[in-house]
Amino acid sequence: MSIENNNAAAVVQLSADAIEQGWHRTFSTSNPYCPCNLKSFTKAVRWAEHAIAQATPPAAADANTPPIAANPAEIAPGTLPYRTEPTDALLEVLGLMLYTTTPIAHALRAAGTDIPKRCEEEQAYVLHWLIQLALQHGAGWRERARQSIEELQAATHAHGEVRA
């Protein structure tokens, strides 16, 4: 591995062997229908290395934020913007599968929300949105999500702006 310095950000550049090992660990490479070949995976890794090198270093305040620990006792109450104990609503949202979140992403996109079309990004966007609703509305998160989608759809149809 070599280290590149760019804009004060030190980036470790992975060797070709390390990238190939990562490719094998990430994808079912023995499957002839594997969605990603080594060349594409290597391009993605090199792009990520470049993006990290160009990224602005975190603010000094972020450096003082304690890391999230696996042991809840290590987290001081009130120091995170996120609950330290999961609620039933939060566990329900975090347990949603791709086949549940994809139709929600499609409904949001059709109503005008800008969501990337990769399934992983759709799921991440929907989970992020639903987590916020679960934290704000507790057990009523599902009803609030339904209302929000209906409101977006009504506003979109009123303006004739339906998007695919």
N, C-alpha and C positions, 0 to 999 in steps of 0.2 A: 504494500500500500504506500502511496505517496501522499504528501500533504501539500495542498495548494493554498496560498494566501491571496485573498481577493477582497478588497473593501473591508479589511480588518476581520474578516470571517475565515476561520481555519476550517477547511473542508477536507475530509478524508476521501480520497479517490480510490474506489474499490478496484482490485485487480480483476482481470478477466475470469480467473478461477473462482474468486469470491462471488462474482456476479452469476456465474453459471451455477454455483452451489445454491445461491438464493433463488434462482429460477426454478431449480429442482424442488426446493422446499416450498415454493409458493404455488406452483402449478403441477398438475398431474402430467408430467412430461412424457410418460410412457403411453399416454392415451393419444391416439392419432388425431383426436378432435380437440386437443389442447388449444385453448383460445389464444395462446401467446407463444411465439417462437423466441428463441434465444436472442436473435438480432433485435426484435422489437423490445424485449425486456432490457437488453443492454442500452438501447437508445433511451428508454424511460429512466433508467438508473443515471445515465450521464446527464439527462435533462434535469433530474432532481438534484444532482450534485451541483450543477450550474446554478439552479434556482436558489439553493441553500447558500451558495457563495455570494449571490447578489442580494440576499435578504438583509434587511436592516437588523442589527443586533437588538435584542429586547431592551426595553427601557430599564433604567436602574431599579425602578420600583419592582419590576418583575423579578429581578435577581433576589429580592428579599422575600418572595413568596415561597413558603415552605412546600417541598414536594409532597405529592399525594402518596401516602403510605398504604401498604396492604393491610396493616393493622389499624383499625379505626381508633384505637386508644392513642395512637401517635398523632392524630389530627386534633388540634385545639378547636373546640367548638366556636363557631362564628368566624373562623378565619378563611373559610372558603365560600364563594358565592353559590355553592351547590350543596345540597343536603348531604350530611355524612351518614345518615341512616336512610335506607330506601323506604319509600312508602309503597303501599299496595298499588297505587296509581302509577308510580314511577316504574315499579317492577313490571306492571302490565305493558306499559309503553316500550320499555327496553326489551321485552320478550317478543315484540312483533316481528314476524318473519317477512322476508322479501315479498312473498305473494300477497301480503296484506298491505305493505307500504307502497308498492308499485301503483296500484289503482288510485291511491290517494295522491301520489305525485302527478299522475296523469290528469286527475281532476283539477289539481292546483295549477298545473301548466295550462290546461284548457281555459282556466279562468284568468290567465294572464300572468301568473307567477313565473319568474325566470328561474327554471331549474335545469341543470345539465341533464343530458339524456342517458348517461351511463347509469346502469342499475344501482351500482354502489353509491353514486352521488345522489340518486333519487332517494334511496333508502336513508342515507345520512341526512339529507335535507328534511325529509318527513320526520325522522326520529328527533332531530334537533327541534323542530317546530312542536311536535307532540310532547316532548320533555318539558318545554316551557309551559305548555297548557297543563300538564300534570302537576307541575310545581305551583302554578297559579290557581288552578281550579280543583285540585285533588281528584276525588272520585267523579267529578263532573267534567273531566277532560274530554271524554268521548263526545258528549253532547255539545260542548263548546266547539270542538273540531268540526262536527257536522254543521253547526250553525255558521261557522266561519266559511266553510266551503260553499254552503248555500248562498251566503251573502256575496261572496266573490262571484259566483256563477250568475246571480241575479244582476249584479252591477255590470258584469261583462256582457250579458245578453241585452241589457238595457242600452248599452252603447254599441252593440253589434260587433264586438271585438273578439269573438271566439277564435282561439289559436289552437293548433294541434301540438 
